[in-house]
Amino acid sequence: MATILYGRVSTAEQTVGHQRIQAEKAGFSFDYVLFDVGVSGLSVPLRERPEGRRLFDLLRHGDVLVVR
C-alpha cells in the first residue's frame, strides 16, 4: 500500500512546497509526490496531464491518494 500526493501548481500563489508541507502537517508521509506545474485544471483533464497520467499508472487498490 502506497501513499501518493498529487497536486497542481498553475498560479504564483500556489507552490509545490506549500502544498506538501500542508499535507505533511495533516499527518501524511508519502511514497510518491506528483505535481503538474503550469498545467490548467480547467482546460486539461487529469488523465491528460503528465503527472496525472503517471498517477493513474501508479495508483492501486488500497493506496491512499492525497490531493491538496
C-alpha positions in Angstrom: 0.0 0.0 0.0 1.4 3.4 -1.1 0.6 6.9 -0.1 0.6 9.3 -3.0 0.4 13.1 -3.0 -0.9 14.7 -6.2 -1.0 18.4 -6.7 -1.1 21.1 -9.3 0.5 24.5 -9.5 -0.7 27.0 -12.0 -0.6 30.4 -10.2 2.1 32.3 -8.4 0.2 31.8 -5.1 0.4 28.0 -5.3 3.7 26.2 -4.6 4.8 22.6 -4.5 6.5 23.1 -1.2 3.4 24.7 0.5 1.1 22.0 -0.6 3.4 19.3 0.5 4.0 20.9 3.9 0.3 21.3 4.5 -0.3 17.6 3.7 2.6 16.5 6.0 1.2 18.7 8.8 -2.1 16.8 8.4 -0.1 13.6 9.3 0.7 12.1 5.9 4.1 10.8 4.7 4.5 9.9 1.0 5.9 7.2 -1.1 5.3 9.3 -4.2 4.9 13.0 -4.7 3.5 14.1 -8.1 2.9 17.7 -9.2 1.8 19.1 -12.5 3.3 22.6 -12.7 1.9 25.2 -15.1 -1.0 23.0 -16.2 -4.5 24.3 -16.1 -7.0 22.4 -14.1 -9.9 23.9 -16.0 -8.9 23.1 -19.6 -6.7 20.0 -19.2 -8.3 16.8 -17.7 -6.3 14.9 -15.1 -5.7 12.0 -17.4 -4.1 14.3 -20.0 -1.7 16.0 -17.6 1.8 14.4 -17.5 1.8 13.6 -13.7 -1.9 12.8 -13.9 -1.1 10.0 -16.3 1.7 8.8 -14.1 -0.8 8.9 -11.1 -3.1 6.5 -12.9 -0.2 4.2 -13.7 0.9 4.1 -10.1 -2.4 4.0 -8.2 -3.5 0.6 -7.0 -6.4 -0.7 -4.9 -5.7 0.0 -1.3 -3.4 3.0 -1.9 -4.0 6.3 -0.2 -4.3 9.3 -2.6 -3.9 12.8 -1.0 -5.0 15.7 -3.2 -4.2 19.2 -1.9 
